[in-house]
Amino acid sequence: MAPKLGILAGGGELPQLLIRKCREQGRAVHVIALSGHAEPAAVAQSSHDWVRLGAAADAFSKLREAGVEEVVFAGKIHRPGLSELMPDWRTARFLARIGGRLLTDNRLIAAIIEEFEAEGFRVVGPADVAPELVARPGPYSRQLPTTEESRAIAAGFAAARESGRRDVGQAAVVRGDAAIELEGPEGTDALIERVASRGGTGAILVKARKPQQEMRADPPVIGPATIRHAAAARFRGIAVEAGGVLVLDSGLLAAEADRAGMFLVGIDPPP
């Protein structure tokens, strides 16, 4: 029998999807819902506790009380300032330990994972819980990219990977044969909105993992909201890295893409 899973839940569709997957598997689960980030409706039907983002001691205590052995991070976390974080003694100790080091996103995530494992929890990734989420190569939608669009997608992967190598973002938007916008710390939805504000017709969203990606805690994800935002901006389609991006509810995403006349495709990009 799989060990009891603790889900540290932020916003978006992923926490609820993992909860549903555990229920299907008959796997015991306890949710640590992060106040101001997790959505109440997503956790209401599951064993859960609400915990502030900066209350690490409380989170560790609640996980132990629930008998959790494995932990998965799921969902979006808005970046708080220290004043919002209000760290407890355990979080303050962690911040003191990493203080003075300039940490990229990926190194910060690795440090957080290290902290959880030092407390005796095994950290797993969403794909370990639900392997079917990992993007597969090939089309999800009825629409397919043209030869010219496939060349644009290749340029988009090159741009996204370079941005990822610098630990900036995980996505690029291309039109024609060049990237016109790169994802920043604010995320994919904001990237789409920036492009839409200047006219998104015909643009293509390309999403890939960073070369140094820590897939256990910060995997690139596309969900129904991504499709809806891209469709509203009149994008031509979305390409994701096969094996490197999580596709949430692929059947729904394919239906949304078909309804919008967009393509959605998994691509094995060149090394």
Sequence and secondary structure as in RCSB ss.txt:
>XXXX:A:sequence
MAPKLGILAGGGELPQLLIRKCREQGRAVHVIALSGHAEPAAVAQSSHDWVRLGAAADAFSKLREAGVEEVVFAG
KIHRPGLSELMPDWRTARFLARIGGRLLTDNRLIAAIIEEFEAEGFRVVGPADVAPELVARPGPYSRQLPTTEES
RAIAAGFAAARESGRRDVGQAAVVRGDAAIELEGPEGTDALIERVASRGGTGAILVKARKPQQEMRADPPVIGPA
TIRHAAAARFRGIAVEAGGVLVLDSGLLAAEADRAGMFLVGIDPPP
>XXXX:A:secstr
    EEEEE BSSHHHHHHHHHHHHT  EEEEEETTTS HHHHTTS EEEE TT HHHHHHHHHHTT  EEEEES
B     HHHH   HHHHHHHHHHTTS   HHHHHHHHHHHHHHTT EEE HHHH GGGB  SEESSS    HHHH
HHHHHHHHHHHHHHHTTS SEEEEETTEEEEE  TT HHHHHHHHHHT  TT EEEE   TT  TTT   EE HH
HHHHHHHTT  EEEEETTTSEESSHHHHHHHHHHHT EEEEE    
